[in-house]
Amino acid sequence: MRQNDEKLLRILNDNWRKLEKAMQGLEYSIEKCDAIGFRHIYTFDERDAFDALASKFARNSDILFQKIFKTIIYLTKEDAPSFIDKVNLLSKINLLQNPDDDLTIREFKNQIIHEYFDEDIIILYPKLLSYSKKLVKLFEETKHFLIQKNWILS
């Protein structure tokens, strides 16, 4: 293994450990928001729980897409200049099982971080919960891929 690959694997493992810890927080927020459910009016604490979920969703999807997937692409020594190229490449190497979901997760992340008013973001709560669960599934698929490649410890 080349020295550059070893450095990339150290970076990947460091970022992976951080993401694993962050995903525990996301899963906790999913459970909390699942218990709250959906309605037209939320208490302050309920809105706060969904806001925490939105923040964790955005942060964790960024770590997965911008750090983990980027490093995987470097390790494959492939070129993928655009986000769609990256998704297509990750699908080609059998990491992504449903590329459309992955594109949707990223688009939704961008949508949710640009909602500034309570009444607008409340409408997104059902999608937020659904996409958060898809993000957990994507995390698990990525973990399986990385373990198979022997790029992270199980």
Backbone hydrogen bonds, N-H to C=O, Kabsch-Sander energy under -0.5 kcal/mol:
donor,donor_aa,acceptor,acceptor_aa,energy
6,E,2,R,-2.0
7,K,3,Q,-2.0
8,L,4,N,-2.5
9,L,5,D,-2.5
10,R,6,E,-2.0
11,I,7,K,-2.3
12,L,8,L,-2.9
13,N,9,L,-2.6
14,D,10,R,-2.3
15,N,11,I,-2.7
16,W,12,L,-2.6
17,R,13,N,-2.3
18,K,14,D,-1.7
19,L,15,N,-2.4
20,E,16,W,-2.9
21,K,17,R,-1.9
22,A,18,K,-2.2
23,M,19,L,-2.7
24,Q,20,E,-1.3
25,G,21,K,-1.2
26,L,22,A,-1.8
27,E,23,M,-2.8
28,Y,24,Q,-1.9
29,S,25,G,-2.1
30,I,26,L,-2.4
31,E,27,E,-2.2
32,K,28,Y,-2.2
33,C,29,S,-2.6
34,D,30,I,-2.8
35,A,31,E,-1.9
36,I,32,K,-1.2
37,G,33,C,-2.4
47,R,43,T,-2.5
48,D,44,F,-2.4
49,A,45,D,-1.9
50,F,46,E,-1.9
51,D,47,R,-2.6
52,A,48,D,-2.3
53,L,49,A,-2.0
54,A,50,F,-2.6
55,S,51,D,-2.3
56,K,52,A,-2.5
57,F,53,L,-2.8
58,A,54,A,-2.4
59,R,55,S,-2.5
60,N,56,K,-2.8
61,S,57,F,-2.4
62,D,58,A,-1.9
63,I,59,R,-2.3
64,L,60,N,-2.5
65,F,61,S,-2.9
66,Q,62,D,-3.1
67,K,62,D,-0.7
67,K,63,I,-1.6
68,I,63,I,-2.3
69,F,64,L,-2.8
71,T,67,K,-2.0
72,I,68,I,-2.3
73,I,69,F,-2.3
74,Y,70,K,-2.0
75,L,71,T,-2.4
76,T,72,I,-1.7
77,K,73,I,-0.7
77,K,74,Y,-0.9
78,E,73,I,-1.4
80,A,78,E,-0.5
86,K,82,S,-2.2
87,V,83,F,-2.5
88,N,84,I,-2.7
89,L,85,D,-2.6
90,L,86,K,-2.9
91,S,87,V,-2.0
92,K,88,N,-2.3
93,I,89,L,-2.0
94,N,91,S,-1.5
95,L,90,L,-2.7
96,L,90,L,-1.4
97,Q,95,L,-0.5
101,D,98,N,-0.8
102,D,98,N,-1.4
103,L,99,P,-2.2
104,T,100,D,-2.2
105,I,101,D,-2.6
106,R,102,D,-1.9
107,E,103,L,-2.5
108,F,104,T,-2.9
109,K,105,I,-2.4
110,N,106,R,-2.1
111,Q,107,E,-2.0
112,I,108,F,-3.0
113,I,109,K,-1.8
114,H,111,Q,-1.0
115,E,112,I,-1.1
116,Y,114,H,-0.6
120,D,117,F,-1.0
121,I,117,F,-2.2
122,I,118,D,-2.3
123,I,119,E,-0.7
124,L,121,I,-1.2
125,Y,122,I,-1.3
128,L,124,L,-2.9
129,L,125,Y,-2.4
130,S,126,P,-2.1
131,Y,127,K,-3.3
132,S,128,L,-2.0
133,K,129,L,-1.8
134,K,130,S,-1.7
135,L,131,Y,-2.2
136,V,132,S,-1.9
137,K,133,K,-2.0
138,L,134,K,-2.5
139,F,135,L,-2.4
140,E,136,V,-2.3
141,E,137,K,-2.4
142,T,138,L,-2.4
143,K,139,F,-2.5
144,H,140,E,-2.3
145,F,141,E,-2.2
146,L,142,T,-2.8
147,I,143,K,-2.4
148,Q,144,H,-2.3
149,K,145,F,-2.1
150,N,147,I,-0.9
151,W,146,L,-2.7
152,I,146,L,-0.9
